[in-house]
Each structure stands twice: as C-alpha cells, then as structure tokens.
Amino acid sequence: MGVLGNISFLLYGSKNFGKKGFARASATWDNSVMERRLDGKVVMVTGANQGLGFETSQELARRGATLYMVCRNPQRGEEAVQKVRQASGNQDVHLQVCDVSSLASIDSLIREWEAANRPLHVLINNAGILVHEFQPSADGYESCFATSTLGPFALTRGLGPLLRRSGPPARVVFVSSGGMYTSPLEVRHVSNEDLRTGKYDGMVAYSRDKRRQVALAERFAELWGPEGVGVYSMHPGWATTEGVKKSIPGFYNFYRDSFRDVAQGADTIVWLALQVTLQDDASALQPGGFYLDRAPQTKHLRMAGTQYGKQHVDELWAALERMCVDKVKPAVVTPA
Ligand SMILES: NC(=O)c1ccc[n+]([C@@H]2O[C@H](COP(=O)([O-])OP(=O)(O)OC[C@H]3O[C@@H](n4cnc5c(N)ncnc54)[C@H](OP(=O)(O)O)[C@@H]3O)[C@@H](O)[C@H]2O)c1
C-alpha cells in the first residue's frame, strides 16, 4: 500500500480505534442483548489464556456458557481456566489444548470433538501473533499465516458439521484487525512464502492474514449462512494487551494514551457471540460483515487500493483446501 493509503489508515484509526471511538459508538447502544444468558450453549474461544481471548472467556462464562478455552500451553491454559472459573462462578469451563498453527493439533481436536459427538454453537477464532522474524510452523509454513489463516480455516471447516448440526443458530467470529485495511487480499504469495527470503516484515504478514480472515468470513458466511451459521469478522480496536505491548512496543507507546482497555476491545466479540441467543439475528447482522463497536464497517479505506474479487477468494480457498487435504478432515457427525 502506498503512502496515501497508510496516512488514510492512521487518520481513520486515530479517530475510530481508540477509547474515544469506543465512547462515541457506545453512547447510543441498546445494551439489552448483553443481559442475555448462554446457558446450554457450547462456545469455543481460541487463544484464550490472555488478552482479548481471556477477557471474552470471562464474559461468556459469566453468562453461563459451556466454555472450551483453546490454549497451546497446558500450564498457562490451566491457570487461565481456573481464573475464569473463579471469577465467573461457572465450573463448566474447560481447557482444550491445541496449537492452532499446527494442522495435526487441529485434527486431533476435531477427532476428539467428533468422538464425543459434542455440540458447538459458537466458535471464536481469536488466537493471533505478530512476530518479527520468519518462524516456520510445525507444518513448515510462515507462522503468522499458520496461526491466523490456515489454522482458523482448518478449525472452522473441520468443526463446521458440528456447528451446522448444533444450530440454527450457530456463530463463528474471526477476530481480525484494522491492520487488514493496509493489505489487499494477497493470494499470489498465499502462505507468505515470499517473506522467507530477504528482510522479514511481520506487519506485512499480519495485515495480509487479517485481510485473509475477512475474506474467509465472507466465504464461510455464503456457504453456511443458509444453514443458520452466521459468520463474521471483527476488529477489537486498539486495546491494551500483553500481545500489543510486546509485539509493537513503538506503536503502543506512541498511541497508548488513546488505547481502549481490554474489556472495550472484547466488547464486540462478546456482543457477536450473544447474537446466538436471538433467532432472528440473521436479518439484524450483515452476513460476512466486518464489525467494530457492534456495527458493520467498510472493508476498504479510500486510496488504499485493496479491493478484491470473488475469484481471489476462490483462489485463497482452493489453496487452503489443498494444504488441509488428508491432514484435517471435517468432523463426521451422527444425528443429534
Ligand atoms: N489488542 C489489540 O489492540 C488488537 C487489535 C487488533 C486485533 N487484535 C487481535 O486480537 C486477537 C487477540 O490479541 P491480543 O491483543 O489479546 O493478543 P495476546 O495478548 O498476545 O493474546 C493472544 C493469545 O493467542 C494465543 N495464541 C497465539 N498463538 C497461538 C497458537 N498457535 N495456538 C493457540 N493459541 C495461540 C496466545 O497464547 P500464548 O500465551 O501461548 O502465546 C494468547 O493467549 C489477535 O488475533 C489479534 O491479532 C488485537
């Protein structure tokens, strides 16, 4: 993206992504949906042991969800589960160990859920990383791509039969980022392989994969919407988390006074998840929409040159399917 596009992003972000943007948007909200309960609903949150995933887990557990917190590190995961149980008083909170950047790990999660014939009403693809060196995943892919694009694709596709059987309604949320505004839908270098040589740019990888999540939400929504599975992407805004402090310290320090807190960042994730309690939400929400502060947003900024067509999403989808074939099989469900 050119200089004009970057300026456009920073102007738009400064106005909307921080705590002032949240305050402006929230002034007119009807909060009644936030009073809803999730008793009887099974929810999975990836990247749940800290930051936005942890905050979301707490909020959903407080509302009575049967919650599966997907964490890659068993110890950090167990500590987080205990904290959520304690804070929410909900004992129906479980650790699901899985590294979402590994296809084998995802496949074993899906096999476990298939064998248990467990329902799933809401899947929140929240796990994310922003790193500054080329790190190969367990499958040899660039790690940001493996964590934010390939993993969520494989997990969502694999759990699809359970979501479709458990609904309607069922919901999938991709926690993307406003960073996606700075990237077109990159399909030529679909796994960021071009970043292996030369100077690795973690921001480029991150914004590409966040854009890919938006495109994947669109395609999953088209495919599964008619069966009652609503699929959305969203941007939490700029929220103070350990991940942000560690991965982009310069940006965080410059804008820290305008950052929103973690609860404000998680608000729209929780709000989208709670829509699963409304039978008629399909008409209220935009299928495949990109949400910030409980409202669908434009997917492209002026002068950014990021528009793409359906054929680009087809290419992305086909490439991801090829990577998953024989490695991650969708769950086979037995009738409820
Ligand atoms: N905070 C913001 O301002 C902001 C803005 C835009 C978008 N986002 C998005 O929001 C999401 C959450 O970000 P955050 O700020 O809360 O970051 P964070 O504090 O770094 O939390 C990220 C979580 O993801 C987990 N994770 C990373 N890789 C994983 C893997 N391979 N398998 C399973 N779990 C994995 C981490 O676990 P470990 O403890 O094991 O590392 C951690 O629990 C990300 O997708 C991020 O891109 C955040």
The ligand as an SDF file (V2000), in Angstrom:
LIG
                    3D

 48 52  0  0  0  0  0  0  0  0999 V2000
   -5.1050   -5.9080   21.1920 N   0  0  0  0  0  0  0  0  0  0  0  0
   -5.3550   -5.2130   20.0820 C   0  0  0  0  0  0  0  0  0  0  0  0
   -5.2780   -3.9680   20.0420 O   0  0  0  0  0  0  0  0  0  0  0  0
   -5.7570   -5.9280   18.8340 C   0  0  0  0  0  0  0  0  0  0  0  0
   -6.0700   -5.1420   17.7160 C   0  0  0  0  0  0  0  0  0  0  0  0
   -6.4640   -5.7840   16.5620 C   0  0  0  0  0  0  0  0  0  0  0  0
   -6.5690   -7.1650   16.5260 C   0  0  0  0  0  0  0  0  0  0  0  0
   -6.2280   -7.9030   17.6200 N   0  0  0  0  0  0  0  0  0  0  0  0
   -6.3480   -9.3710   17.5150 C   0  0  0  0  0  0  0  0  0  0  0  0
   -6.9670   -9.8730   18.6740 O   0  0  0  0  0  0  0  0  0  0  0  0
   -6.5120  -11.2090   18.9150 C   0  0  0  0  0  0  0  0  0  0  0  0
   -6.0490  -11.3260   20.3500 C   0  0  0  0  0  0  0  0  0  0  0  0
   -4.9640  -10.4190   20.5230 O   0  0  0  0  0  0  0  0  0  0  0  0
   -4.4230   -9.9310   21.9290 P   0  0  0  0  0  0  0  0  0  0  0  0
   -4.1050   -8.4920   21.7810 O   0  0  0  0  0  0  0  0  0  0  0  0
   -5.3110  -10.4020   23.0080 O   0  0  0  0  0  0  0  0  0  0  0  0
   -3.0170  -10.7320   21.9460 O   0  0  0  0  0  0  0  0  0  0  0  0
   -2.2630  -11.5580   23.0700 P   0  0  0  0  0  0  0  0  0  0  0  0
   -2.3500  -10.8710   24.3630 O   0  0  0  0  0  0  0  0  0  0  0  0
   -0.9160  -11.8330   22.5070 O   0  0  0  0  0  0  0  0  0  0  0  0
   -3.0770  -12.9210   23.1310 O   0  0  0  0  0  0  0  0  0  0  0  0
   -3.0060  -13.8180   22.0750 C   0  0  0  0  0  0  0  0  0  0  0  0
   -3.4520  -15.1800   22.5300 C   0  0  0  0  0  0  0  0  0  0  0  0
   -3.3530  -16.0750   21.4050 O   0  0  0  0  0  0  0  0  0  0  0  0
   -2.6620  -17.2360   21.8370 C   0  0  0  0  0  0  0  0  0  0  0  0
   -2.0080  -17.9200   20.7300 N   0  0  0  0  0  0  0  0  0  0  0  0
   -1.0750  -17.4280   19.8780 C   0  0  0  0  0  0  0  0  0  0  0  0
   -0.6910  -18.3800   19.0190 N   0  0  0  0  0  0  0  0  0  0  0  0
   -1.4080  -19.4860   19.3160 C   0  0  0  0  0  0  0  0  0  0  0  0
   -1.4550  -20.7940   18.7790 C   0  0  0  0  0  0  0  0  0  0  0  0
   -0.6710  -21.1610   17.7610 N   0  0  0  0  0  0  0  0  0  0  0  0
   -2.3140  -21.6860   19.3110 N   0  0  0  0  0  0  0  0  0  0  0  0
   -3.1130  -21.3370   20.3480 C   0  0  0  0  0  0  0  0  0  0  0  0
   -3.0960  -20.1180   20.9160 N   0  0  0  0  0  0  0  0  0  0  0  0
   -2.2460  -19.2060   20.4010 C   0  0  0  0  0  0  0  0  0  0  0  0
   -1.6780  -16.7390   22.8680 C   0  0  0  0  0  0  0  0  0  0  0  0
   -1.2110  -17.8040   23.6570 O   0  0  0  0  0  0  0  0  0  0  0  0
    0.2900  -17.8510   24.2970 P   0  0  0  0  0  0  0  0  0  0  0  0
    0.1730  -17.2640   25.6770 O   0  0  0  0  0  0  0  0  0  0  0  0
    0.6080  -19.3060   24.3010 O   0  0  0  0  0  0  0  0  0  0  0  0
    1.1830  -17.0480   23.4080 O   0  0  0  0  0  0  0  0  0  0  0  0
   -2.5750  -15.7630   23.6310 C   0  0  0  0  0  0  0  0  0  0  0  0
   -3.3810  -16.4510   24.5420 O   0  0  0  0  0  0  0  0  0  0  0  0
   -5.4160  -11.4850   17.8970 C   0  0  0  0  0  0  0  0  0  0  0  0
   -5.9340  -12.2120   16.8190 O   0  0  0  0  0  0  0  0  0  0  0  0
   -5.0150  -10.0800   17.4550 C   0  0  0  0  0  0  0  0  0  0  0  0
   -4.4840  -10.0660   16.1580 O   0  0  0  0  0  0  0  0  0  0  0  0
   -5.8190   -7.3170   18.7690 C   0  0  0  0  0  0  0  0  0  0  0  0
  1  2  1  0
  2  3  2  0
  2  4  1  0
  4  5  1  0
  4 48  2  0
  5  6  2  0
  6  7  1  0
  7  8  2  0
  8  9  1  0
  8 48  1  0
  9 10  1  0
  9 46  1  0
 10 11  1  0
 11 12  1  0
 11 44  1  0
 12 13  1  0
 13 14  1  0
 14 15  2  0
 14 16  1  0
 14 17  1  0
 17 18  1  0
 18 19  2  0
 18 20  1  0
 18 21  1  0
 21 22  1  0
 22 23  1  0
 23 24  1  0
 23 42  1  0
 24 25  1  0
 25 26  1  0
 25 36  1  0
 26 27  1  0
 26 35  1  0
 27 28  2  0
 28 29  1  0
 29 30  1  0
 29 35  2  0
 30 31  1  0
 30 32  2  0
 32 33  1  0
 33 34  2  0
 34 35  1  0
 36 37  1  0
 36 42  1  0
 37 38  1  0
 38 39  2  0
 38 40  1  0
 38 41  1  0
 42 43  1  0
 44 45  1  0
 44 46  1  0
 46 47  1  0
M  CHG  2   8   1  16  -1
M  END
$$$$
